[in-house]
Structures are given as C-alpha cells and as structure tokens.
C-alpha cells in the first residue's frame, strides 16, 4: 500500500503490486510538468490499483493511467461514533462552524463574503491551527485548534452547520464527511471535491458568491429545513462512505485482487 501518488516514485525499477491512494493534494501534483509521465513509468509493468478517495478524480486518473493501472475510488470511512452524534442546536443563535487549518487557501472567501452575514445572532466559530499569519475579522469567534472528541461531543451537537469556502486542492475533506455523518448541513465553495459530497440541495448548499452564501444561510436557518438537510447528509454518508470497517473491507478486497490472481 502506498499513500499519495508521489510516494510511489521510489517503486521505480521494482515489480511489486501496489494499491496507491490518491488524495486532493497529490492529485494537484499532476499539473507539474513531467509528473504524469514519471508516474506512468512507475506503474507500468506492475499490477496496480490507483485508489482516489473520491470519485470525482476518477476520469482524469483513468485518462492518464488507465492503460497501466486499474483506477477505482476507495473512499475513507469515519468512526462509527459520528453517526450516533445527537444534534441539539438552539433555535436562535446556533453557531456556524468553520473547521480548518488557517491558511489563505483554506479560508478562501470566508472573511470577505461573511462580513455583515455573521454577528451575535448568527455566530461564526472558527476552529483549527493558525498556519499562516492571517488577520481575523472582529466578528469571527476564533477558538484555536481542536480535536475530534471536542467536535463530536461539544461543537457539532450545538452547531447550525459546517461552512467551508476553501480554494485549496481538496480531495474529499474528512471533516466534511464527519460533519455530514453527525447530521450537519454543509455550505461549501463550488469545488469538485465539495461538489462530490454536496451534489444537490438535499445535503447542503454550494455557493459561488456573497449573494449565494447569504441565501444559503437564510434558507438553512429555517429549523425544519436545517434538520431535514442534516438528516439527508447523514444518510448519504452512511450509504456512500460508511465507517472504517467498511473502508477496510474495500481495501482488503483490493489487496486480494492484486495478490491472489
């Protein structure tokens, strides 16, 4: 098993079978000159499965490497505890959560578009490590780095939903999957990775402007719509992603396919 495309490069000159996981960041490396050709030479002559963790990557990987490897999405799972999280947002003043590393690309348009849309009546709580020197607006409630237990037991139950306006090379953001499994509606920038998870209005909203963000916040502030959207998000994750046992079974089947034939 090789995690990340670039980590397959040292296999050159060998014939070991390999399942090669593909995430968003290393998928972005395929834009570098010569990278696809190098990886194709690594994969040629061995039994290999390229395993993106999101289906949206499959067409490009198939076009580049389908002649030398099988391309099969193998999504990661989540801990089963996420599916049993109980939401209890207050009817008024429930915070929207942004859970992210603090970088310009990860924050995206959140600070620009969010000005005037978030306040004491509709708080925005920002959670995650500060990795770049960013200036935070006064209306952002920044609580610093967090951890899964705090998200599952403290933040997600009280939240109105999760918001990400990232412009980063995303594959299938794990925090989005965990939030959806916990029953949170999602508001996200219109990236391929986000589109893959929030494919229609049933699970949340994709936004591409301040106006569409404002409309999404207003729409998902209605209690009945908020609860129904969160329930649809949870069911989508249960059906399409499952827990880590389901993910392990997917990878185990891939390993057997390469080694038993």
Beta strands, then each sheet from edge to edge (+ up, - down):
strand 1: 2-3
strand 2: 18-22
strand 3: 48-52
strand 4: 70-71
strand 5: 96-99
strand 6: 124-127
strand 7: 140-142
strand 8: 161-164
strand 9: 186-189
strand 10: 204-207
sheet 1: 1+ 2+ 3+ 4+
sheet 2: 7+ 6+ 5+ 8+ 9+ 10+
end
